[in-house]
Amino acid sequence: METLFNITSNSLFSLLKTHKDSTFLPFSLLSSKSNNRVSFKIQDFQTFVAPRKRILKCISSDERMVKTSDEKAGLKKKNLAVFVSGGGSNFRAVHQAILSGDVHGQFVVLVTNKHDCGGAQYAREKGIPVIVYPGKKGEPQALSSDDLVAALSQYEIDFILLAGYLKLIPSELIQAYPKSILNIHPSLLPAFGGKGYYGTKVHKAVIASGARYSGPTIHFVDENYDTGRILAQRVVPVLANDTAEELAARVLRQEHKMYAEVAAAVCEERVVWREDGVPVIRSKANPDHYS
Ligand code: GRF
C-alpha cells in the first residue's frame, strides 16, 4: 500500500523537520515541479499511524492528500449502523447504493425508538438486526445508554448514520464514536435547525421565512441537535407557490442521492479534516478536488 502526497516545499520542509529524529519517511520523491510543489509517495503508510497526525498538521488545509488506487483496493468494507424513527427512505437509498456496489460498506444493525417503523420493518426483511433504543419508560428490558454502547460494540461499527432518528444521541455514544456519527437534516444548516425543527416544521419555516433556496445538510453529530460540523449540502429552489410537502419531496430526492454519495466517501476514507476542524470530501473522479 502506498499513499501519494502533493504538497508545497515549505510543508515538506516542515515535515522533514518534524521527523528529523526518526527513521520515518521511506518515501520516494516523484517530482519537484514549478509553483513550489513537490510530490512523493510513502510506502506502507498504515504503519505510520502516529506520524500521520503530525503529517496532516504539517500539510496546510488547501493541500492535497491523495490515496492511490492500491490503497482503496485494500480498504476494508465498513460496518455501518443506522438509526431511524420513521419510514427510513434515506436508509433504503443508502442500502440500495450498497447493493449496487456504489458504497463499500454494509449495514450491520439498525437502532430505532419505534419498533414498528417502516425503517425497522425494511431492516428485518433484509435480515439486519434491530435494536430498540430508548425503550418505553419503566419497561424492564429497556436499554440504558451504556447498554446501547455495549450492544453496538459487538457489531464492530465503523460509522453510524442517523436517518430520521428523532431522539437525542446520548453523549456516551458520541464519545465512543468520535468523528464517526453522521446525521441528515432537511435544511441548509445552520438555518432552520435545532430542537423542534423536524419533518414538515422545517419546510413550513423555510417557506414562511421567504428563503428562495433550501436543501439537505449532512453533518457530524455532537451533543446538541444539528450543530455538529457540516460535511455536505445540496441546494434546491423554493418555488413561489410551494407547499411544505412539495418542498419536502424536492429536498428528500436530494437527500437520497447525497446520503449515498457521502456514505461512499466515508467508506472509502475520503473525508479529510481541515486544520480548522472543517471536514471536506475528496472527489473520487478528481482527487485534486475537495468539496
Ligand atoms: C429526512 O427528511 C431527514 O432529513 C430527516 O428526517 C427525514 C427522514 O426521512 N432527518 P426518511 O425516514 O429517511 O424517509
Boltz pocket constraint, residues with backbone or C-beta under 6 A from the ligand:
constraints:
  - pocket:
      binder: B
      contacts: [[A, 84], [A, 86], [A, 87], [A, 88], [A, 89], [A, 90], [A, 91], [A, 162], [A, 163], [A, 164], [A, 165], [A, 184], [A, 185], [A, 186], [A, 199], [A, 216], [A, 252], [A, 255]]
      max_distance: 6.0
